[in-house]
Amino acid sequence: MASEFFNSSDRNLMIKNVFFAIRPTITRPLDSQIQAALELLSKAERPIVIVGKGAAYSPGAADLIKKFIDKTNLPFLATPMGKGCVPDSDPNSVGPAR
């Protein structure tokens, strides 16, 4: 396919075979936003962490979520697309209670 692209005089073939990979913008919340979230969590009566597909798609997110759950001892529920980010066998998993 690459040889077709470089050897072709047909401009349509050249354009059709060009693919652009756009890297997503990685954003980080402000420290004040993190602090506000932690305050809300500390006041919550029955907090739960929902682990979804964003965790599965974000490089390194699964490790960070696992550390967060371990440190806070919060219960979590993995959605079908978030399965595997944190093991279902983790003691904080409420998946079996579904």
N, C-alpha and C positions, 0 to 999 in steps of 0.2 A: 504494500500500500504506500509506503514512504517513497519507493522508487517511482510509482505512478505519479505521485505529487511532484517530485522534482524533475521528472523527465517529460511531463505533459506540457503541451502548448495550449491545451484547452483550458481557458481561464475558469470556466464553470467547474471543471473537475478539481482544479486547484482550490477554489473557494469552498467547495463542498467538503473537502477533506481536511480543512483547517479546524481544529478544535481549540477552544480557549478554556483553560482551567483557571477559574477565578477563586482565589483563596478567600474564605470568609473572614470578615473582620473579627478579631478577638477583642472583646470588651471586658473590662474589669470594673466592678462596682466601686464607688467611692467608699473610703473608710467609714464615713458617716452612715452610709447605707448599710454596710455590714454591721456596724454597731447597732443601728435601729432594728435590723432583723434579729440579732442576738437578744436584744431586749424583749422583743415580741415573743421569741421562743422561750425565754426564761419565765415569762408571765403566762404562757399558754397552759391551759388546764390539761389538755390531751393532745400534745403535738405529735405529728407523724411526718416522716420524710417520704415523699413520693419520688421514686427513682424511675425516670422515664427514658424515652428514646434520645433525648438530648444528652444524657449521661453516656449512653452507648456510642453516640457519634462524636463526642468531644474527646480528643486525645488527652489522656491522663485524668479525666474526670472520675472515672470509676475508683481509682486509688484515693483521690481526695475525698470522695463521698464515703468510702469505707473508713478512712481515718476519722472523718467527721462523726460518723455514726458510732464508731468505737469510743471516741473521746466524750461525746455527749450522752451516750447510752440511750439515744432516741430510737423508738421503733420505726421501722421503714416498711414500705410496700413497693415492690417493683411492678411496674406495668408490664404487659406482655413484651413491649419493645425494650424495656429496661432490664429484663431478666438477664442474669449473668454478671451484671456490674458489681453487685454484692451477692455473695452466695446465699441461696435460699436456706442453707443450713445455719446461717448466722443466728445467734440467739435473739437478736433484735428484730428478726424478720417476722412480720405478721401475716405473711403470705398464706401459711397453712390455715389461718383463721378465716380466710375468704369464704 
